[in-house]
Amino acid sequence: MSKVRKIAVIGSGITGLTVARNLQGEGEIQLYDKSTGVGGRMATRSKEGHYFDHGAQFFTVRTKQFKEFLRPFISNDKVARWEPKVLGFSEYGTSHKRYWFEEHYVGFPKMTSLCKQLAKDVNVNLSMTVEKVEPVGDKNYLHFANKKKPLAFDWVVAAMPAAQILALYPDSFGSALNLEKVKMFPCYTLMLQTARKVQPLIQAASVQENIIRWISENSSKPGRHPIPTYVVHSSYDWAKDNTHIDKLHVQNLLEKNFCELTGLDHEYIEQSDLHFWRHAVTETPADSASYIDRTLRLAACGDWCSGQNIEDGFLSGMHMSENLKKALI
Ligand SMILES: Cc1cc2nc3c(=O)[nH]c(=O)nc-3n(C[C@H](O)[C@H](O)[C@H](O)COP(=O)(O)OP(=O)(O)OC[C@H]3O[C@@H](n4cnc5c(N)ncnc54)[C@H](O)[C@@H]3O)c2cc1C
């Protein structure tokens, strides 16, 4: 009798969960993530009872494949449409509020809700940081932090930012595929809970010529608590030039600029927190939807393969799992 094939997927974001779900039935699939919860950059942070979607803000649906995949989750209330009025701040002043021209969706009632639902069909192992993937003979060994015992797999799929994959995989993997050329922008995220809403109301705003590039009223998203909460993303270029400055200084600067842009008096800020995303969104993508090395039996995928958003992560995960199924025949 042939032995059951063992496949490890590293990363519980939209890409890794798509891969792990799609490979069910192809062997024993184990998914590992270093975090305490699933979702990756589709993240929600709770602070003293308040919730902030501090990573991805929303997602658009541009392909038939993604639309069909999402349909049951929209029906089951895990995903909902968000229809804020969107404001533009630029050097020319403030543009009129308007609705988006295409549909925008969010996890319901949190950004993590979709990934939590996807994870129900998968063996997920959380708080498991993979430090190294080492090919030995016809196996790949996953080495974990905290001296956990290495585990052997037939195949390993890494679904996370390219730089994080290169840090785990043998050098020969990345150099053969030219993955070093992939670049990601960092981003600082400020999370604010305020005593009152910004007036006039701002539900979502895109900002130019400022250290801030995005503001959203988190509490305006469907299913969120009405106490005013705001998520503020820094400009990617500014974050790239300022990765090493003091985090308290960044927090103060973002708060100051938020108050100047919105007109909110600083004394109305009741809670403030900062998060730094080292690998936030793709600056230079790769040139394939996913990567498989059949000799090493290692694979890589993620939004960075051909884009920079949630739908790109899903498409990369689908591409990877379909190609891997062919390689397993
Ligand atoms: C600030 C910000 C704003 C964004 N805005 C939007 C937006 O509005 N719309 C949109 O569509 N997209 C947006 N994005 C991009 C979107 O979040 C990503 O495209 C998508 O979430 C990528 O999913 P992924 O599964 O490929 O990677 P990730 O979500 O990054 O998942 C990778 C996972 O791997 C895990 N991991 C990493 N290293 C290890 C290790 N060594 N061991 C174990 N686990 C590990 C991580 O914990 C993580 O859970 C934004 C991202 C950020 C950060």
The ligand as a Tripos MOL2 file, in Angstrom:
@<TRIPOS>MOLECULE
LIG
   53    58     1     0     0
SMALL
NO_CHARGES

@<TRIPOS>ATOM
      1 C1         -1.3860   48.0890    5.4190 C.3       1 LIG1
      2 C2         -1.9540   47.1980    4.3520 C.ar      1 LIG1
      3 C3         -3.0110   47.6400    3.5810 C.ar      1 LIG1
      4 C4         -3.5510   46.8090    2.5830 C.ar      1 LIG1
      5 N1         -4.6710   47.2050    1.9080 N.ar      1 LIG1
      6 C5         -5.2750   46.3340    1.0810 C.ar      1 LIG1
      7 C6         -6.5530   46.6250    0.5340 C.ar      1 LIG1
      8 O1         -7.1760   47.6280    0.8740 O.2       1 LIG1
      9 N2         -7.1030   45.7420   -0.3440 N.ar      1 LIG1
     10 C7         -6.4670   44.5610   -0.6850 C.ar      1 LIG1
     11 O2         -7.0270   43.7680   -1.4610 O.2       1 LIG1
     12 N3         -5.2720   44.2560   -0.1480 N.ar      1 LIG1
     13 C8         -4.6600   45.0940    0.7320 C.ar      1 LIG1
     14 N4         -3.4920   44.7610    1.3150 N.ar      1 LIG1
     15 C9         -2.7680   43.5600    0.8380 C.3       1 LIG1
     16 C10        -3.4250   42.2780    1.3590 C.3       1 LIG1
     17 O3         -3.4830   42.3120    2.7430 O.3       1 LIG1
     18 C11        -2.6000   41.1170    0.8550 C.3       1 LIG1
     19 O4         -2.5930   41.1310   -0.5690 O.3       1 LIG1
     20 C12        -3.1130   39.7370    1.2780 C.3       1 LIG1
     21 O5         -3.6290   39.7400    2.5780 O.3       1 LIG1
     22 C13        -1.9370   38.7690    1.1310 C.3       1 LIG1
     23 O6         -2.2730   37.4910    1.6390 O.3       1 LIG1
     24 P1         -1.1720   36.3490    1.6890 P.3       1 LIG1
     25 O7         -1.8600   35.1360    2.1980 O.co2     1 LIG1
     26 O8         -0.4890   36.2400    0.3660 O.co2     1 LIG1
     27 O9         -0.0500   36.8220    2.7110 O.3       1 LIG1
     28 P2         -0.1970   37.1660    4.2640 P.3       1 LIG1
     29 O10        -1.5690   37.6170    4.5610 O.co2     1 LIG1
     30 O11         0.9310   38.0680    4.5980 O.co2     1 LIG1
     31 O12         0.0050   35.7550    5.0010 O.3       1 LIG1
     32 C14         1.2900   35.2380    5.2860 C.3       1 LIG1
     33 C15         1.2140   34.4670    6.5910 C.3       1 LIG1
     34 O13         2.4610   33.8240    6.7760 O.3       1 LIG1
     35 C16         2.7750   33.8220    8.1560 C.3       1 LIG1
     36 N5          4.2300   33.6530    8.2770 N.ar      1 LIG1
     37 C17         5.2070   34.4900    7.8110 C.ar      1 LIG1
     38 N6          6.4060   33.9940    8.1130 N.ar      1 LIG1
     39 C18         6.2000   32.8280    8.7720 C.ar      1 LIG1
     40 C19         7.0720   31.8450    9.3500 C.ar      1 LIG1
     41 N7          8.4070   31.9670    9.2990 N.pl3     1 LIG1
     42 N8          6.5250   30.7630    9.9590 N.ar      1 LIG1
     43 C20         5.1680   30.6160   10.0180 C.ar      1 LIG1
     44 N9          4.3010   31.5190    9.5020 N.ar      1 LIG1
     45 C21         4.8150   32.6030    8.8840 C.ar      1 LIG1
     46 C22         2.2860   35.1770    8.6340 C.3       1 LIG1
     47 O14         2.0520   35.1780   10.0350 O.3       1 LIG1
     48 C23         0.9970   35.3430    7.8220 C.3       1 LIG1
     49 O15        -0.1260   34.8920    8.5500 O.3       1 LIG1
     50 C24        -2.9540   45.5400    2.3380 C.ar      1 LIG1
     51 C25        -1.9120   45.0900    3.1580 C.ar      1 LIG1
     52 C26        -1.4340   45.9040    4.1720 C.ar      1 LIG1
     53 C27        -0.3620   45.3700    5.0940 C.3       1 LIG1
@<TRIPOS>BOND
     1     1     2 1
     2     2     3 ar
     3     2    52 ar
     4     3     4 ar
     5     4     5 ar
     6     4    50 ar
     7     5     6 ar
     8     6     7 ar
     9     6    13 1
    10     7     8 2
    11     7     9 ar
    12     9    10 ar
    13    10    11 2
    14    10    12 ar
    15    12    13 ar
    16    13    14 ar
    17    14    15 1
    18    14    50 ar
    19    15    16 1
    20    16    17 1
    21    16    18 1
    22    18    19 1
    23    18    20 1
    24    20    21 1
    25    20    22 1
    26    22    23 1
    27    23    24 1
    28    24    25 2
    29    24    26 1
    30    24    27 1
    31    27    28 1
    32    28    29 2
    33    28    30 1
    34    28    31 1
    35    31    32 1
    36    32    33 1
    37    33    34 1
    38    33    48 1
    39    34    35 1
    40    35    36 1
    41    35    46 1
    42    36    37 ar
    43    36    45 ar
    44    37    38 ar
    45    38    39 ar
    46    39    40 ar
    47    39    45 ar
    48    40    41 1
    49    40    42 ar
    50    42    43 ar
    51    43    44 ar
    52    44    45 ar
    53    46    47 1
    54    46    48 1
    55    48    49 1
    56    50    51 ar
    57    51    52 ar
    58    52    53 1
@<TRIPOS>SUBSTRUCTURE
     1 LIG1         1 GROUP 0 **** ****
